[in-house]
Amino acid sequence: MDIKIYTSNGCKYCTQVKKLFNRAGLTKYEEITCPNKEFLLSNCPNATSYPWVIIDGKEIGGLVETARYFLQEGIVSSDKNERS
């Protein structure tokens, strides 16, 4: 998987999305720290917030959209008993 995560310093949602990736065992990703919103939009014109996740060239979205994508693709389970 080719994964890019656009983040902003001090963003709690950016921290949470990286934790989500780590829990899913996806530890190889490129994190791009954006100096400002214009930088984000110049690289991801559809971005609406931080973090902004792109997987294999497909814009997934922010934290909630990424969690939803992981569930739909079977990358993670919604079964709370399967926590490691």
N, C-alpha and C positions, 0 to 999 in steps of 0.2 A: 504494500500500500504506500502510495505517495501522499503524505499528510503535511499540510501547512496550517499552522495556527497563528493568526494575526492577533497580537495582544497589546495591551497598554499597561504601563507601569502602575502598580497599585490597584489594579482591577480585581475585585474579589471573584467575579465570574470567570475571569481568565484563569485564576488559580483553581477554581472548581473544575473547569473543563480539562485542565491538565491532570487533575486527580482522577477524573472520569477515564481519561485515556490510560493512565497508569493502572487503575483497577481492571480495565479491560485487557491489560497485557500489551497495550500498544505504546511502547516506550520510544519507538523510533519515529520522531516527527520533527519537522522544522518549525521552530518558533521564531516568528518575525515580530519584534517589538516595534510598534509604530510610534514615531515621535509626535504625531498629531493625526487628527481625523482625515485631513486631506491626503496624507500618505496612504491611509487605509483605503480611501475611496479611489485613489489613483491606481491601486492594485486590485481592488475588489469593488467595482462600481455598484454591485447589488448589496453591499454591506450596509447594515443598519445599526450595528452595535459592536462592542468588543465582548468576548472574543469573536473572531470570524474564522470558521473552519472550512478548509477545502480538502476533500479526499479524492484522490485520483482525478483531479481536475474539475470535480463537481463541487460547487458551492453548497455546503450543507447548512450553514447559518451559525447561530450562537449556541450557547450552552443548552438550552431547552431543545432546540432542533437537533443538536448533535446527540443528546441522550435519546431522543425519539428515533433517530436514524439507527443508533446502536441496537435498540430494541427491535426495530423492524428487520434489520439485517441479521439478527441473532448473535451479535457481537457480545451483548450482555443479556442477562435474564432479569425479569422483573421479580423472580422468586427471592424474597428476602432471606430465605433459609440457605441460599447458595453463597452468601457473603464469605469472603476469605479472610 
